[in-house]
Amino acid sequence: MAGEEESDKKGFKVLGILDVQNTPCAREALLHGSGGSLAAGLLHFLATSRVKRSFDIGFAGFMLTTLGSWFYCRITNAKLRMQQRLIQDGIKNKVMYEGTSLDTVSKPKEQEPCPSCP
């Protein structure tokens, strides 16, 4: 039983460094990078028929697409976490101050004097 649980947590590592299963955005970035590499290299090969240069373009396409996708995903996740933190703080403050004089949402409205009343 312990061996099975350990193998489930192990994940898939790229070059022995990057744990793709447990690192946010890693899987998507590598998939986008491989697609970008294939597209860039194949299109360059079809246009020029130069194998070595097409490989170089494909490798550059992989690096640029992977890094671009990685940074975009990480920035999007950071913005989402920030929004969630703000919402959680707002909910916590709402629960804490609800019904007190510090409650900004449900303050009782002051009655305005009516002009026709004595």
Distance bins in CASP14 RR format, pairs under 12 A and 6 or more apart:
PFRMAT RR
TARGET T0000
AUTHOR 0000-0000-0000
RMODE 2
METHOD distances of the structure
MODEL  1
1 7 0 0 0 0 0 1 0 0 0 0 0
1 8 0 0 0 0 0 1 0 0 0 0 0
2 8 0 0 0 0 0 1 0 0 0 0 0
2 9 0 0 0 0 0 1 0 0 0 0 0
3 9 0 0 0 0 1 0 0 0 0 0 0
3 10 0 0 0 0 1 0 0 0 0 0 0
4 10 0 0 0 0 0 1 0 0 0 0 0
7 21 0 0 0 0 0 1 0 0 0 0 0
8 21 0 0 0 0 1 0 0 0 0 0 0
8 22 0 0 0 0 0 1 0 0 0 0 0
9 19 0 0 0 0 1 0 0 0 0 0 0
9 21 0 0 0 0 1 0 0 0 0 0 0
9 22 0 0 0 0 1 0 0 0 0 0 0
10 16 0 0 0 0 0 1 0 0 0 0 0
10 19 0 0 0 0 1 0 0 0 0 0 0
10 20 0 0 0 0 0 1 0 0 0 0 0
10 21 0 0 0 0 1 0 0 0 0 0 0
10 22 0 0 0 0 1 0 0 0 0 0 0
11 18 0 0 0 0 0 1 0 0 0 0 0
11 19 1 0 1 0 0 0 0 0 0 0 0
11 20 1 0 0 1 0 0 0 0 0 0 0
11 21 1 0 1 0 0 0 0 0 0 0 0
11 22 1 0 0 1 0 0 0 0 0 0 0
11 23 0 0 0 0 0 1 0 0 0 0 0
11 26 0 0 0 0 0 1 0 0 0 0 0
11 27 0 0 0 0 0 1 0 0 0 0 0
12 18 0 0 0 0 1 0 0 0 0 0 0
12 19 1 0 0 1 0 0 0 0 0 0 0
12 20 1 0 1 0 0 0 0 0 0 0 0
12 21 1 0 1 0 0 0 0 0 0 0 0
12 22 0 0 0 0 1 0 0 0 0 0 0
12 23 0 0 0 0 0 1 0 0 0 0 0
12 26 0 0 0 0 1 0 0 0 0 0 0
12 27 0 0 0 0 1 0 0 0 0 0 0
12 30 0 0 0 0 0 1 0 0 0 0 0
13 19 1 0 1 0 0 0 0 0 0 0 0
13 20 1 0 0 1 0 0 0 0 0 0 0
13 21 0 0 0 0 1 0 0 0 0 0 0
13 22 0 0 0 0 1 0 0 0 0 0 0
13 23 0 0 0 0 1 0 0 0 0 0 0
13 26 0 0 0 0 0 1 0 0 0 0 0
13 30 0 0 0 0 0 1 0 0 0 0 0
14 20 1 0 1 0 0 0 0 0 0 0 0
14 21 0 0 0 0 0 1 0 0 0 0 0
14 23 0 0 0 0 1 0 0 0 0 0 0
14 26 1 0 0 1 0 0 0 0 0 0 0
14 27 0 0 0 0 1 0 0 0 0 0 0
14 29 0 0 0 0 0 1 0 0 0 0 0
14 30 1 0 0 1 0 0 0 0 0 0 0
14 31 0 0 0 0 0 1 0 0 0 0 0
14 34 0 0 0 0 0 1 0 0 0 0 0
14 66 0 0 0 0 0 1 0 0 0 0 0
15 26 0 0 0 0 0 1 0 0 0 0 0
15 30 0 0 0 0 0 1 0 0 0 0 0
17 23 0 0 0 0 0 1 0 0 0 0 0
17 26 0 0 0 0 0 1 0 0 0 0 0
18 24 0 0 0 0 0 1 0 0 0 0 0
18 25 0 0 0 0 0 1 0 0 0 0 0
18 26 1 0 1 0 0 0 0 0 0 0 0
18 27 0 0 0 0 0 1 0 0 0 0 0
18 29 0 0 0 0 1 0 0 0 0 0 0
18 30 0 0 0 0 1 0 0 0 0 0 0
18 66 0 0 0 0 0 1 0 0 0 0 0
18 70 0 0 0 0 0 1 0 0 0 0 0
19 26 1 0 0 1 0 0 0 0 0 0 0
19 27 0 0 0 0 0 1 0 0 0 0 0
19 30 0 0 0 0 0 1 0 0 0 0 0
20 26 1 0 1 0 0 0 0 0 0 0 0
20 27 1 0 1 0 0 0 0 0 0 0 0
20 28 0 0 0 0 1 0 0 0 0 0 0
20 29 0 0 0 0 1 0 0 0 0 0 0
20 30 1 0 0 1 0 0 0 0 0 0 0
20 31 0 0 0 0 1 0 0 0 0 0 0
20 66 0 0 0 0 0 1 0 0 0 0 0
20 70 0 0 0 0 0 1 0 0 0 0 0
21 27 1 0 0 1 0 0 0 0 0 0 0
21 30 0 0 0 0 0 1 0 0 0 0 0
23 29 0 0 0 0 1 0 0 0 0 0 0
23 30 0 0 0 0 0 1 0 0 0 0 0
23 70 0 0 0 0 1 0 0 0 0 0 0
23 73 0 0 0 0 0 1 0 0 0 0 0
23 74 0 0 0 0 0 1 0 0 0 0 0
23 77 0 0 0 0 0 1 0 0 0 0 0
24 70 0 0 0 0 1 0 0 0 0 0 0
24 73 1 0 0 1 0 0 0 0 0 0 0
24 74 1 0 0 1 0 0 0 0 0 0 0
24 75 0 0 0 0 0 1 0 0 0 0 0
24 76 0 0 0 0 0 1 0 0 0 0 0
24 77 1 0 0 1 0 0 0 0 0 0 0
24 78 0 0 0 0 0 1 0 0 0 0 0
24 80 0 0 0 0 0 1 0 0 0 0 0
24 81 0 0 0 0 0 1 0 0 0 0 0
25 31 0 0 0 0 0 1 0 0 0 0 0
25 32 0 0 0 0 1 0 0 0 0 0 0
25 66 0 0 0 0 0 1 0 0 0 0 0
25 67 0 0 0 0 0 1 0 0 0 0 0
25 68 0 0 0 0 0 1 0 0 0 0 0
25 69 1 0 0 1 0 0 0 0 0 0 0
25 70 1 0 1 0 0 0 0 0 0 0 0
25 71 0 0 0 0 1 0 0 0 0 0 0
25 72 0 0 0 0 1 0 0 0 0 0 0
25 73 1 1 0 0 0 0 0 0 0 0 0
25 74 1 0 1 0 0 0 0 0 0 0 0
25 75 0 0 0 0 1 0 0 0 0 0 0
25 76 0 0 0 0 1 0 0 0 0 0 0
25 77 1 0 0 1 0 0 0 0 0 0 0
25 78 0 0 0 0 0 1 0 0 0 0 0
25 80 0 0 0 0 0 1 0 0 0 0 0
26 32 0 0 0 0 0 1 0 0 0 0 0
26 33 0 0 0 0 0 1 0 0 0 0 0
26 66 0 0 0 0 1 0 0 0 0 0 0
26 67 0 0 0 0 0 1 0 0 0 0 0
26 69 0 0 0 0 0 1 0 0 0 0 0
26 70 1 0 0 1 0 0 0 0 0 0 0
26 73 0 0 0 0 1 0 0 0 0 0 0
26 74 0 0 0 0 0 1 0 0 0 0 0
26 77 0 0 0 0 0 1 0 0 0 0 0
27 33 0 0 0 0 0 1 0 0 0 0 0
27 34 0 0 0 0 0 1 0 0 0 0 0
27 66 0 0 0 0 0 1 0 0 0 0 0
27 69 0 0 0 0 0 1 0 0 0 0 0
27 70 0 0 0 0 0 1 0 0 0 0 0
27 73 0 0 0 0 1 0 0 0 0 0 0
28 34 0 0 0 0 0 1 0 0 0 0 0
28 35 0 0 0 0 0 1 0 0 0 0 0
28 65 0 0 0 0 0 1 0 0 0 0 0
28 66 0 0 0 0 1 0 0 0 0 0 0
28 68 0 0 0 0 0 1 0 0 0 0 0
28 69 1 0 0 1 0 0 0 0 0 0 0
28 70 0 0 0 0 1 0 0 0 0 0 0
28 72 0 0 0 0 1 0 0 0 0 0 0
28 73 1 0 0 1 0 0 0 0 0 0 0
28 74 0 0 0 0 0 1 0 0 0 0 0
28 76 0 0 0 0 0 1 0 0 0 0 0
28 77 0 0 0 0 0 1 0 0 0 0 0
29 35 0 0 0 0 0 1 0 0 0 0 0
29 36 0 0 0 0 0 1 0 0 0 0 0
29 62 0 0 0 0 0 1 0 0 0 0 0
29 63 0 0 0 0 0 1 0 0 0 0 0
29 64 0 0 0 0 0 1 0 0 0 0 0
29 65 0 0 0 0 1 0 0 0 0 0 0
29 66 1 0 1 0 0 0 0 0 0 0 0
29 67 1 0 0 1 0 0 0 0 0 0 0
29 68 1 0 0 1 0 0 0 0 0 0 0
29 69 1 0 1 0 0 0 0 0 0 0 0
29 70 1 1 0 0 0 0 0 0 0 0 0
29 71 0 0 0 0 1 0 0 0 0 0 0
29 72 0 0 0 0 1 0 0 0 0 0 0
29 73 1 0 0 1 0 0 0 0 0 0 0
29 74 0 0 0 0 1 0 0 0 0 0 0
29 77 0 0 0 0 0 1 0 0 0 0 0
30 36 0 0 0 0 0 1 0 0 0 0 0
30 37 0 0 0 0 0 1 0 0 0 0 0
30 62 0 0 0 0 1 0 0 0 0 0 0
30 63 0 0 0 0 0 1 0 0 0 0 0
30 65 0 0 0 0 1 0 0 0 0 0 0
30 66 1 0 0 1 0 0 0 0 0 0 0
30 67 0 0 0 0 0 1 0 0 0 0 0
30 68 0 0 0 0 0 1 0 0 0 0 0
30 69 0 0 0 0 1 0 0 0 0 0 0
30 70 0 0 0 0 1 0 0 0 0 0 0
30 73 0 0 0 0 0 1 0 0 0 0 0
31 37 0 0 0 0 0 1 0 0 0 0 0
31 38 0 0 0 0 0 1 0 0 0 0 0
31 62 0 0 0 0 0 1 0 0 0 0 0
31 65 0 0 0 0 1 0 0 0 0 0 0
31 66 0 0 0 0 1 0 0 0 0 0 0
31 69 0 0 0 0 1 0 0 0 0 0 0
31 70 0 0 0 0 0 1 0 0 0 0 0
31 73 0 0 0 0 0 1 0 0 0 0 0
32 38 0 0 0 0 0 1 0 0 0 0 0
32 39 0 0 0 0 0 1 0 0 0 0 0
32 61 0 0 0 0 0 1 0 0 0 0 0
32 62 0 0 0 0 1 0 0 0 0 0 0
32 63 0 0 0 0 0 1 0 0 0 0 0
32 64 0 0 0 0 0 1 0 0 0 0 0
32 65 1 0 1 0 0 0 0 0 0 0 0
32 66 1 0 0 1 0 0 0 0 0 0 0
32 67 0 0 0 0 0 1 0 0 0 0 0
32 68 0 0 0 0 1 0 0 0 0 0 0
32 69 1 0 1 0 0 0 0 0 0 0 0
32 70 0 0 0 0 1 0 0 0 0 0 0
32 71 0 0 0 0 0 1 0 0 0 0 0
32 72 0 0 0 0 1 0 0 0 0 0 0
32 73 0 0 0 0 1 0 0 0 0 0 0
33 39 0 0 0 0 1 0 0 0 0 0 0
33 40 0 0 0 0 1 0 0 0 0 0 0
33 41 0 0 0 0 0 1 0 0 0 0 0
33 58 0 0 0 0 1 0 0 0 0 0 0
33 59 0 0 0 0 0 1 0 0 0 0 0
33 60 0 0 0 0 0 1 0 0 0 0 0
33 61 1 0 0 1 0 0 0 0 0 0 0
33 62 1 0 1 0 0 0 0 0 0 0 0
33 63 0 0 0 0 1 0 0 0 0 0 0
33 64 0 0 0 0 1 0 0 0 0 0 0
33 65 1 1 0 0 0 0 0 0 0 0 0
33 66 1 0 1 0 0 0 0 0 0 0 0
33 67 0 0 0 0 1 0 0 0 0 0 0
33 68 0 0 0 0 1 0 0 0 0 0 0
33 69 1 0 0 1 0 0 0 0 0 0 0
33 70 0 0 0 0 1 0 0 0 0 0 0
34 40 0 0 0 0 0 1 0 0 0 0 0
34 41 0 0 0 0 0 1 0 0 0 0 0
34 58 0 0 0 0 0 1 0 0 0 0 0
34 59 0 0 0 0 0 1 0 0 0 0 0
34 61 0 0 0 0 1 0 0 0 0 0 0
34 62 1 0 0 1 0 0 0 0 0 0 0
34 63 0 0 0 0 0 1 0 0 0 0 0
34 65 0 0 0 0 1 0 0 0 0 0 0
34 66 0 0 0 0 1 0 0 0 0 0 0
34 69 0 0 0 0 0 1 0 0 0 0 0
35 41 0 0 0 0 1 0 0 0 0 0 0
35 42 0 0 0 0 1 0 0 0 0 0 0
35 43 0 0 0 0 0 1 0 0 0 0 0
35 58 0 0 0 0 1 0 0 0 0 0 0
35 61 0 0 0 0 1 0 0 0 0 0 0
35 62 0 0 0 0 1 0 0 0 0 0 0
35 64 0 0 0 0 0 1 0 0 0 0 0
35 65 1 0 0 1 0 0 0 0 0 0 0
35 66 0 0 0 0 1 0 0 0 0 0 0
35 69 0 0 0 0 0 1 0 0 0 0 0
36 42 0 0 0 0 1 0 0 0 0 0 0
36 43 0 0 0 0 1 0 0 0 0 0 0
36 44 0 0 0 0 0 1 0 0 0 0 0
36 57 0 0 0 0 0 1 0 0 0 0 0
36 58 1 0 0 1 0 0 0 0 0 0 0
36 59 0 0 0 0 0 1 0 0 0 0 0
36 60 0 0 0 0 0 1 0 0 0 0 0
36 61 1 0 1 0 0 0 0 0 0 0 0
36 62 1 0 0 1 0 0 0 0 0 0 0
36 63 0 0 0 0 0 1 0 0 0 0 0
36 64 0 0 0 0 1 0 0 0 0 0 0
36 65 1 0 1 0 0 0 0 0 0 0 0
36 66 0 0 0 0 1 0 0 0 0 0 0
36 67 0 0 0 0 0 1 0 0 0 0 0
36 68 0 0 0 0 0 1 0 0 0 0 0
36 69 0 0 0 0 1 0 0 0 0 0 0
37 43 0 0 0 0 0 1 0 0 0 0 0
37 44 0 0 0 0 0 1 0 0 0 0 0
37 54 0 0 0 0 0 1 0 0 0 0 0
37 55 0 0 0 0 1 0 0 0 0 0 0
37 56 0 0 0 0 0 1 0 0 0 0 0
37 57 0 0 0 0 1 0 0 0 0 0 0
37 58 1 0 1 0 0 0 0 0 0 0 0
37 59 1 0 0 1 0 0 0 0 0 0 0
37 60 0 0 0 0 1 0 0 0 0 0 0
37 61 1 0 1 0 0 0 0 0 0 0 0
37 62 1 1 0 0 0 0 0 0 0 0 0
37 63 0 0 0 0 1 0 0 0 0 0 0
37 64 0 0 0 0 1 0 0 0 0 0 0
37 65 1 0 0 1 0 0 0 0 0 0 0
37 66 0 0 0 0 1 0 0 0 0 0 0
37 69 0 0 0 0 0 1 0 0 0 0 0
38 44 0 0 0 0 0 1 0 0 0 0 0
38 45 0 0 0 0 0 1 0 0 0 0 0
38 54 0 0 0 0 0 1 0 0 0 0 0
38 55 0 0 0 0 0 1 0 0 0 0 0
38 57 0 0 0 0 0 1 0 0 0 0 0
38 58 1 0 0 1 0 0 0 0 0 0 0
38 59 0 0 0 0 0 1 0 0 0 0 0
38 61 0 0 0 0 1 0 0 0 0 0 0
38 62 0 0 0 0 1 0 0 0 0 0 0
38 65 0 0 0 0 1 0 0 0 0 0 0
39 45 0 0 0 0 0 1 0 0 0 0 0
39 46 0 0 0 0 0 1 0 0 0 0 0
39 54 0 0 0 0 0 1 0 0 0 0 0
39 57 0 0 0 0 0 1 0 0 0 0 0
39 58 0 0 0 0 1 0 0 0 0 0 0
39 61 0 0 0 0 1 0 0 0 0 0 0
39 62 0 0 0 0 0 1 0 0 0 0 0
39 64 0 0 0 0 0 1 0 0 0 0 0
39 65 0 0 0 0 1 0 0 0 0 0 0
40 46 0 0 0 0 0 1 0 0 0 0 0
40 47 0 0 0 0 0 1 0 0 0 0 0
40 53 0 0 0 0 0 1 0 0 0 0 0
40 54 0 0 0 0 1 0 0 0 0 0 0
40 55 0 0 0 0 0 1 0 0 0 0 0
40 56 0 0 0 0 1 0 0 0 0 0 0
40 57 1 0 1 0 0 0 0 0 0 0 0
40 58 1 0 1 0 0 0 0 0 0 0 0
40 59 0 0 0 0 1 0 0 0 0 0 0
40 60 1 0 0 1 0 0 0 0 0 0 0
40 61 1 0 1 0 0 0 0 0 0 0 0
40 62 1 0 0 1 0 0 0 0 0 0 0
40 63 0 0 0 0 0 1 0 0 0 0 0
40 64 0 0 0 0 1 0 0 0 0 0 0
40 65 1 0 0 1 0 0 0 0 0 0 0
40 66 0 0 0 0 0 1 0 0 0 0 0
41 47 0 0 0 0 1 0 0 0 0 0 0
41 48 0 0 0 0 0 1 0 0 0 0 0
41 49 0 0 0 0 0 1 0 0 0 0 0
41 50 0 0 0 0 0 1 0 0 0 0 0
41 51 0 0 0 0 0 1 0 0 0 0 0
41 52 0 0 0 0 0 1 0 0 0 0 0
41 53 0 0 0 0 1 0 0 0 0 0 0
41 54 1 0 1 0 0 0 0 0 0 0 0
41 55 1 0 0 1 0 0 0 0 0 0 0
41 56 0 0 0 0 1 0 0 0 0 0 0
41 57 1 0 1 0 0 0 0 0 0 0 0
41 58 1 1 0 0 0 0 0 0 0 0 0
41 59 0 0 0 0 1 0 0 0 0 0 0
41 60 0 0 0 0 1 0 0 0 0 0 0
41 61 1 0 0 1 0 0 0 0 0 0 0
41 62 0 0 0 0 1 0 0 0 0 0 0
41 65 0 0 0 0 0 1 0 0 0 0 0
42 48 0 0 0 0 0 1 0 0 0 0 0
42 49 0 0 0 0 0 1 0 0 0 0 0
42 51 0 0 0 0 0 1 0 0 0 0 0
42 54 1 0 0 1 0 0 0 0 0 0 0
42 55 0 0 0 0 0 1 0 0 0 0 0
42 57 0 0 0 0 1 0 0 0 0 0 0
42 58 0 0 0 0 1 0 0 0 0 0 0
42 61 0 0 0 0 0 1 0 0 0 0 0
43 54 0 0 0 0 1 0 0 0 0 0 0
43 57 0 0 0 0 1 0 0 0 0 0 0
43 58 0 0 0 0 1 0 0 0 0 0 0
43 61 0 0 0 0 0 1 0 0 0 0 0
44 50 1 0 0 1 0 0 0 0 0 0 0
44 51 0 0 0 0 0 1 0 0 0 0 0
44 52 0 0 0 0 0 1 0 0 0 0 0
44 53 1 0 0 1 0 0 0 0 0 0 0
44 54 1 0 1 0 0 0 0 0 0 0 0
44 55 0 0 0 0 1 0 0 0 0 0 0
44 56 0 0 0 0 1 0 0 0 0 0 0
44 57 1 0 1 0 0 0 0 0 0 0 0
44 58 1 0 0 1 0 0 0 0 0 0 0
44 59 0 0 0 0 0 1 0 0 0 0 0
44 60 0 0 0 0 1 0 0 0 0 0 0
44 61 0 0 0 0 1 0 0 0 0 0 0
45 51 1 0 0 1 0 0 0 0 0 0 0
45 52 0 0 0 0 0 1 0 0 0 0 0
45 53 0 0 0 0 1 0 0 0 0 0 0
45 54 1 1 0 0 0 0 0 0 0 0 0
45 55 0 0 0 0 1 0 0 0 0 0 0
45 56 0 0 0 0 0 1 0 0 0 0 0
45 57 0 0 0 0 1 0 0 0 0 0 0
45 58 0 0 0 0 1 0 0 0 0 0 0
46 54 0 0 0 0 1 0 0 0 0 0 0
46 57 0 0 0 0 0 1 0 0 0 0 0
47 53 0 0 0 0 0 1 0 0 0 0 0
47 54 0 0 0 0 1 0 0 0 0 0 0
47 57 0 0 0 0 1 0 0 0 0 0 0
48 54 1 0 0 1 0 0 0 0 0 0 0
48 55 0 0 0 0 0 1 0 0 0 0 0
48 56 0 0 0 0 0 1 0 0 0 0 0
48 57 0 0 0 0 1 0 0 0 0 0 0
50 56 0 0 0 0 1 0 0 0 0 0 0
50 57 0 0 0 0 1 0 0 0 0 0 0
51 57 0 0 0 0 0 1 0 0 0 0 0
51 58 0 0 0 0 0 1 0 0 0 0 0
52 58 0 0 0 0 0 1 0 0 0 0 0
52 59 0 0 0 0 0 1 0 0 0 0 0
53 59 0 0 0 0 0 1 0 0 0 0 0
53 60 0 0 0 0 0 1 0 0 0 0 0
54 60 0 0 0 0 0 1 0 0 0 0 0
54 61 0 0 0 0 0 1 0 0 0 0 0
55 61 0 0 0 0 0 1 0 0 0 0 0
55 62 0 0 0 0 0 1 0 0 0 0 0
56 62 0 0 0 0 0 1 0 0 0 0 0
56 63 0 0 0 0 0 1 0 0 0 0 0
57 63 0 0 0 0 0 1 0 0 0 0 0
57 64 0 0 0 0 0 1 0 0 0 0 0
57 65 0 0 0 0 0 1 0 0 0 0 0
58 64 0 0 0 0 1 0 0 0 0 0 0
58 65 0 0 0 0 1 0 0 0 0 0 0
58 66 0 0 0 0 0 1 0 0 0 0 0
59 65 0 0 0 0 0 1 0 0 0 0 0
59 66 0 0 0 0 0 1 0 0 0 0 0
60 66 0 0 0 0 0 1 0 0 0 0 0
60 67 0 0 0 0 0 1 0 0 0 0 0
61 67 0 0 0 0 1 0 0 0 0 0 0
61 68 0 0 0 0 0 1 0 0 0 0 0
61 69 0 0 0 0 0 1 0 0 0 0 0
62 68 0 0 0 0 0 1 0 0 0 0 0
62 69 0 0 0 0 0 1 0 0 0 0 0
62 70 0 0 0 0 0 1 0 0 0 0 0
63 69 0 0 0 0 0 1 0 0 0 0 0
63 70 0 0 0 0 0 1 0 0 0 0 0
64 70 0 0 0 0 0 1 0 0 0 0 0
64 71 0 0 0 0 0 1 0 0 0 0 0
65 71 0 0 0 0 0 1 0 0 0 0 0
65 72 0 0 0 0 0 1 0 0 0 0 0
66 72 0 0 0 0 0 1 0 0 0 0 0
66 73 0 0 0 0 0 1 0 0 0 0 0
67 73 0 0 0 0 0 1 0 0 0 0 0
67 74 0 0 0 0 0 1 0 0 0 0 0
68 74 0 0 0 0 1 0 0 0 0 0 0
68 75 0 0 0 0 1 0 0 0 0 0 0
68 76 0 0 0 0 0 1 0 0 0 0 0
69 75 0 0 0 0 0 1 0 0 0 0 0
69 76 0 0 0 0 0 1 0 0 0 0 0
70 76 0 0 0 0 0 1 0 0 0 0 0
70 77 0 0 0 0 0 1 0 0 0 0 0
71 77 0 0 0 0 0 1 0 0 0 0 0
71 78 0 0 0 0 0 1 0 0 0 0 0
72 78 0 0 0 0 0 1 0 0 0 0 0
72 79 0 0 0 0 0 1 0 0 0 0 0
73 79 0 0 0 0 0 1 0 0 0 0 0
73 80 0 0 0 0 0 1 0 0 0 0 0
74 80 0 0 0 0 0 1 0 0 0 0 0
74 81 0 0 0 0 0 1 0 0 0 0 0
75 81 0 0 0 0 0 1 0 0 0 0 0
75 82 0 0 0 0 0 1 0 0 0 0 0
76 82 0 0 0 0 0 1 0 0 0 0 0
76 83 0 0 0 0 0 1 0 0 0 0 0
77 83 0 0 0 0 0 1 0 0 0 0 0
77 84 0 0 0 0 0 1 0 0 0 0 0
78 84 0 0 0 0 0 1 0 0 0 0 0
78 85 0 0 0 0 0 1 0 0 0 0 0
79 85 0 0 0 0 0 1 0 0 0 0 0
79 86 0 0 0 0 0 1 0 0 0 0 0
80 86 0 0 0 0 0 1 0 0 0 0 0
80 87 0 0 0 0 0 1 0 0 0 0 0
81 87 0 0 0 0 0 1 0 0 0 0 0
81 88 0 0 0 0 0 1 0 0 0 0 0
82 88 0 0 0 0 0 1 0 0 0 0 0
82 89 0 0 0 0 0 1 0 0 0 0 0
83 89 0 0 0 0 0 1 0 0 0 0 0
83 90 0 0 0 0 0 1 0 0 0 0 0
84 90 0 0 0 0 0 1 0 0 0 0 0
84 91 0 0 0 0 0 1 0 0 0 0 0
85 91 0 0 0 0 0 1 0 0 0 0 0
85 92 0 0 0 0 0 1 0 0 0 0 0
86 92 0 0 0 0 0 1 0 0 0 0 0
86 93 0 0 0 0 0 1 0 0 0 0 0
87 93 0 0 0 0 0 1 0 0 0 0 0
87 94 0 0 0 0 0 1 0 0 0 0 0
88 94 0 0 0 0 0 1 0 0 0 0 0
88 95 0 0 0 0 0 1 0 0 0 0 0
89 95 0 0 0 0 0 1 0 0 0 0 0
89 96 0 0 0 0 0 1 0 0 0 0 0
90 96 0 0 0 0 1 0 0 0 0 0 0
90 97 0 0 0 0 1 0 0 0 0 0 0
90 98 0 0 0 0 0 1 0 0 0 0 0
90 104 0 0 0 0 0 1 0 0 0 0 0
90 105 0 0 0 0 0 1 0 0 0 0 0
91 97 0 0 0 0 0 1 0 0 0 0 0
91 98 0 0 0 0 0 1 0 0 0 0 0
92 98 0 0 0 0 0 1 0 0 0 0 0
93 100 0 0 0 0 0 1 0 0 0 0 0
93 102 0 0 0 0 1 0 0 0 0 0 0
93 103 0 0 0 0 1 0 0 0 0 0 0
93 104 0 0 0 0 1 0 0 0 0 0 0
93 105 0 0 0 0 0 1 0 0 0 0 0
94 100 0 0 0 0 0 1 0 0 0 0 0
94 102 0 0 0 0 0 1 0 0 0 0 0
94 103 0 0 0 0 1 0 0 0 0 0 0
94 104 0 0 0 0 1 0 0 0 0 0 0
94 105 1 0 0 1 0 0 0 0 0 0 0
94 106 0 0 0 0 1 0 0 0 0 0 0
95 103 0 0 0 0 0 1 0 0 0 0 0
95 105 0 0 0 0 0 1 0 0 0 0 0
96 102 0 0 0 0 1 0 0 0 0 0 0
96 103 0 0 0 0 1 0 0 0 0 0 0
97 103 1 0 1 0 0 0 0 0 0 0 0
97 104 1 0 0 1 0 0 0 0 0 0 0
97 105 0 0 0 0 1 0 0 0 0 0 0
97 106 0 0 0 0 1 0 0 0 0 0 0
97 107 0 0 0 0 0 1 0 0 0 0 0
98 104 0 0 0 0 0 1 0 0 0 0 0
98 105 0 0 0 0 1 0 0 0 0 0 0
98 106 1 0 0 1 0 0 0 0 0 0 0
98 107 0 0 0 0 0 1 0 0 0 0 0
99 105 0 0 0 0 1 0 0 0 0 0 0
99 106 1 0 0 1 0 0 0 0 0 0 0
99 107 0 0 0 0 1 0 0 0 0 0 0
99 108 0 0 0 0 0 1 0 0 0 0 0
100 106 0 0 0 0 0 1 0 0 0 0 0
100 107 0 0 0 0 0 1 0 0 0 0 0
101 107 0 0 0 0 1 0 0 0 0 0 0
101 108 0 0 0 0 0 1 0 0 0 0 0
111 117 0 0 0 0 0 1 0 0 0 0 0
END
